[in-house]
Structure formats: structure tokens, C-alpha cells
Amino acid sequence: HGIRCVRYWHLTNVLWQTACFPGFFSNSTETLNCTACPAGSVQPEFGQSACVACIAGRFSPIEGRISCDPCSPGTYVGTNGSLTCLNCPLSTKQPKE
């Protein structure tokens, strides 16, 4: 269920450009079938063949994102590729983003 990306003709540079938008990727070299990066990962650049997992301390709750969100104070994520942050255990705290 990929999303087809836009092909466009740029007249000023006389350039035919075909690339997936940020938040999407295409791992095919033969056809451009762009797929949204899954939740827990992002892609900030155009025309990429893979997404990047959010690092520990950051999360991405929905697909198609270009950046990961930091955990709020009082929450944490200890693993890469998280969809959400967890509340700190009782008697502990995480004061920073």
C-alpha cells in the first residue's frame, strides 16, 4: 500500500526529478513506489532508500515523520525505534528532554 510520489518537470534547470519526499522511502531502483517510514523511525531527506530509527530518548508515534520527538520531563525511552515514551518509575525522575 505504498504511496506514489510526484514526478515533476522543473523548467528552470531542465531537470526531470523523481524522488520520495522526506518521511518516505523507496527501496526499489526500478519503480518509484514510496512508502511512509514506520512509526519509531524517520527520514528527514529527499530520495532515500531507508528510514532511520529514533535513538534512545526520542520517539516517533506515527508513520511518515521527518524527525523524532524528545521525551518530556518525567518520561524516558531506553531503546532505539520507540513509538512512545514511558513514565519514570516511582522514586525516580528525568528532569531533561
Solvent accessible surface area in square Angstrom, and as a share of the most:
residue,aa,sasa,rsa
1,H,235,1.05
2,G,31,0.30
3,I,97,0.49
4,R,164,0.60
5,C,19,0.11
6,V,86,0.49
7,R,132,0.48
8,Y,95,0.36
9,W,131,0.46
10,H,68,0.30
11,L,132,0.66
12,T,114,0.67
13,N,103,0.53
14,V,108,0.62
15,L,81,0.40
16,W,137,0.48
17,Q,61,0.27
18,T,46,0.27
19,A,22,0.17
20,C,1,0.01
21,F,86,0.36
22,P,31,0.20
23,G,0,0.00
24,F,45,0.19
25,F,35,0.15
26,S,12,0.08
27,N,122,0.63
28,S,48,0.31
29,T,143,0.83
30,E,161,0.72
31,T,79,0.46
32,L,28,0.14
33,N,64,0.33
34,C,0,0.00
35,T,58,0.34
36,A,18,0.14
37,C,0,0.00
38,P,75,0.47
39,A,34,0.27
40,G,2,0.02
41,S,13,0.08
42,V,12,0.07
43,Q,11,0.05
44,P,77,0.48
45,E,100,0.45
46,F,113,0.47
47,G,43,0.41
48,Q,63,0.28
49,S,73,0.47
50,A,57,0.44
51,C,32,0.19
52,V,87,0.50
53,A,50,0.39
54,C,2,0.01
55,I,109,0.55
56,A,51,0.39
57,G,27,0.26
58,R,94,0.34
59,F,39,0.16
60,S,0,0.00
61,P,62,0.39
62,I,108,0.55
63,E,114,0.51
64,G,25,0.24
65,R,52,0.19
66,I,96,0.49
67,S,60,0.39
68,C,22,0.13
69,D,45,0.23
70,P,49,0.31
71,C,5,0.03
72,S,66,0.42
73,P,84,0.53
74,G,33,0.32
75,T,24,0.14
76,Y,81,0.31
77,V,11,0.06
78,G,59,0.57
79,T,93,0.54
80,N,104,0.54
81,G,32,0.31
82,S,18,0.12
83,L,95,0.47
84,T,82,0.48
85,C,25,0.15
86,L,97,0.48
87,N,125,0.64
88,C,28,0.17
89,P,80,0.50
90,L,170,0.85
91,S,123,0.79
92,T,80,0.47
93,K,163,0.69
94,Q,67,0.30
95,P,88,0.55
96,K,149,0.63
97,E,144,0.65
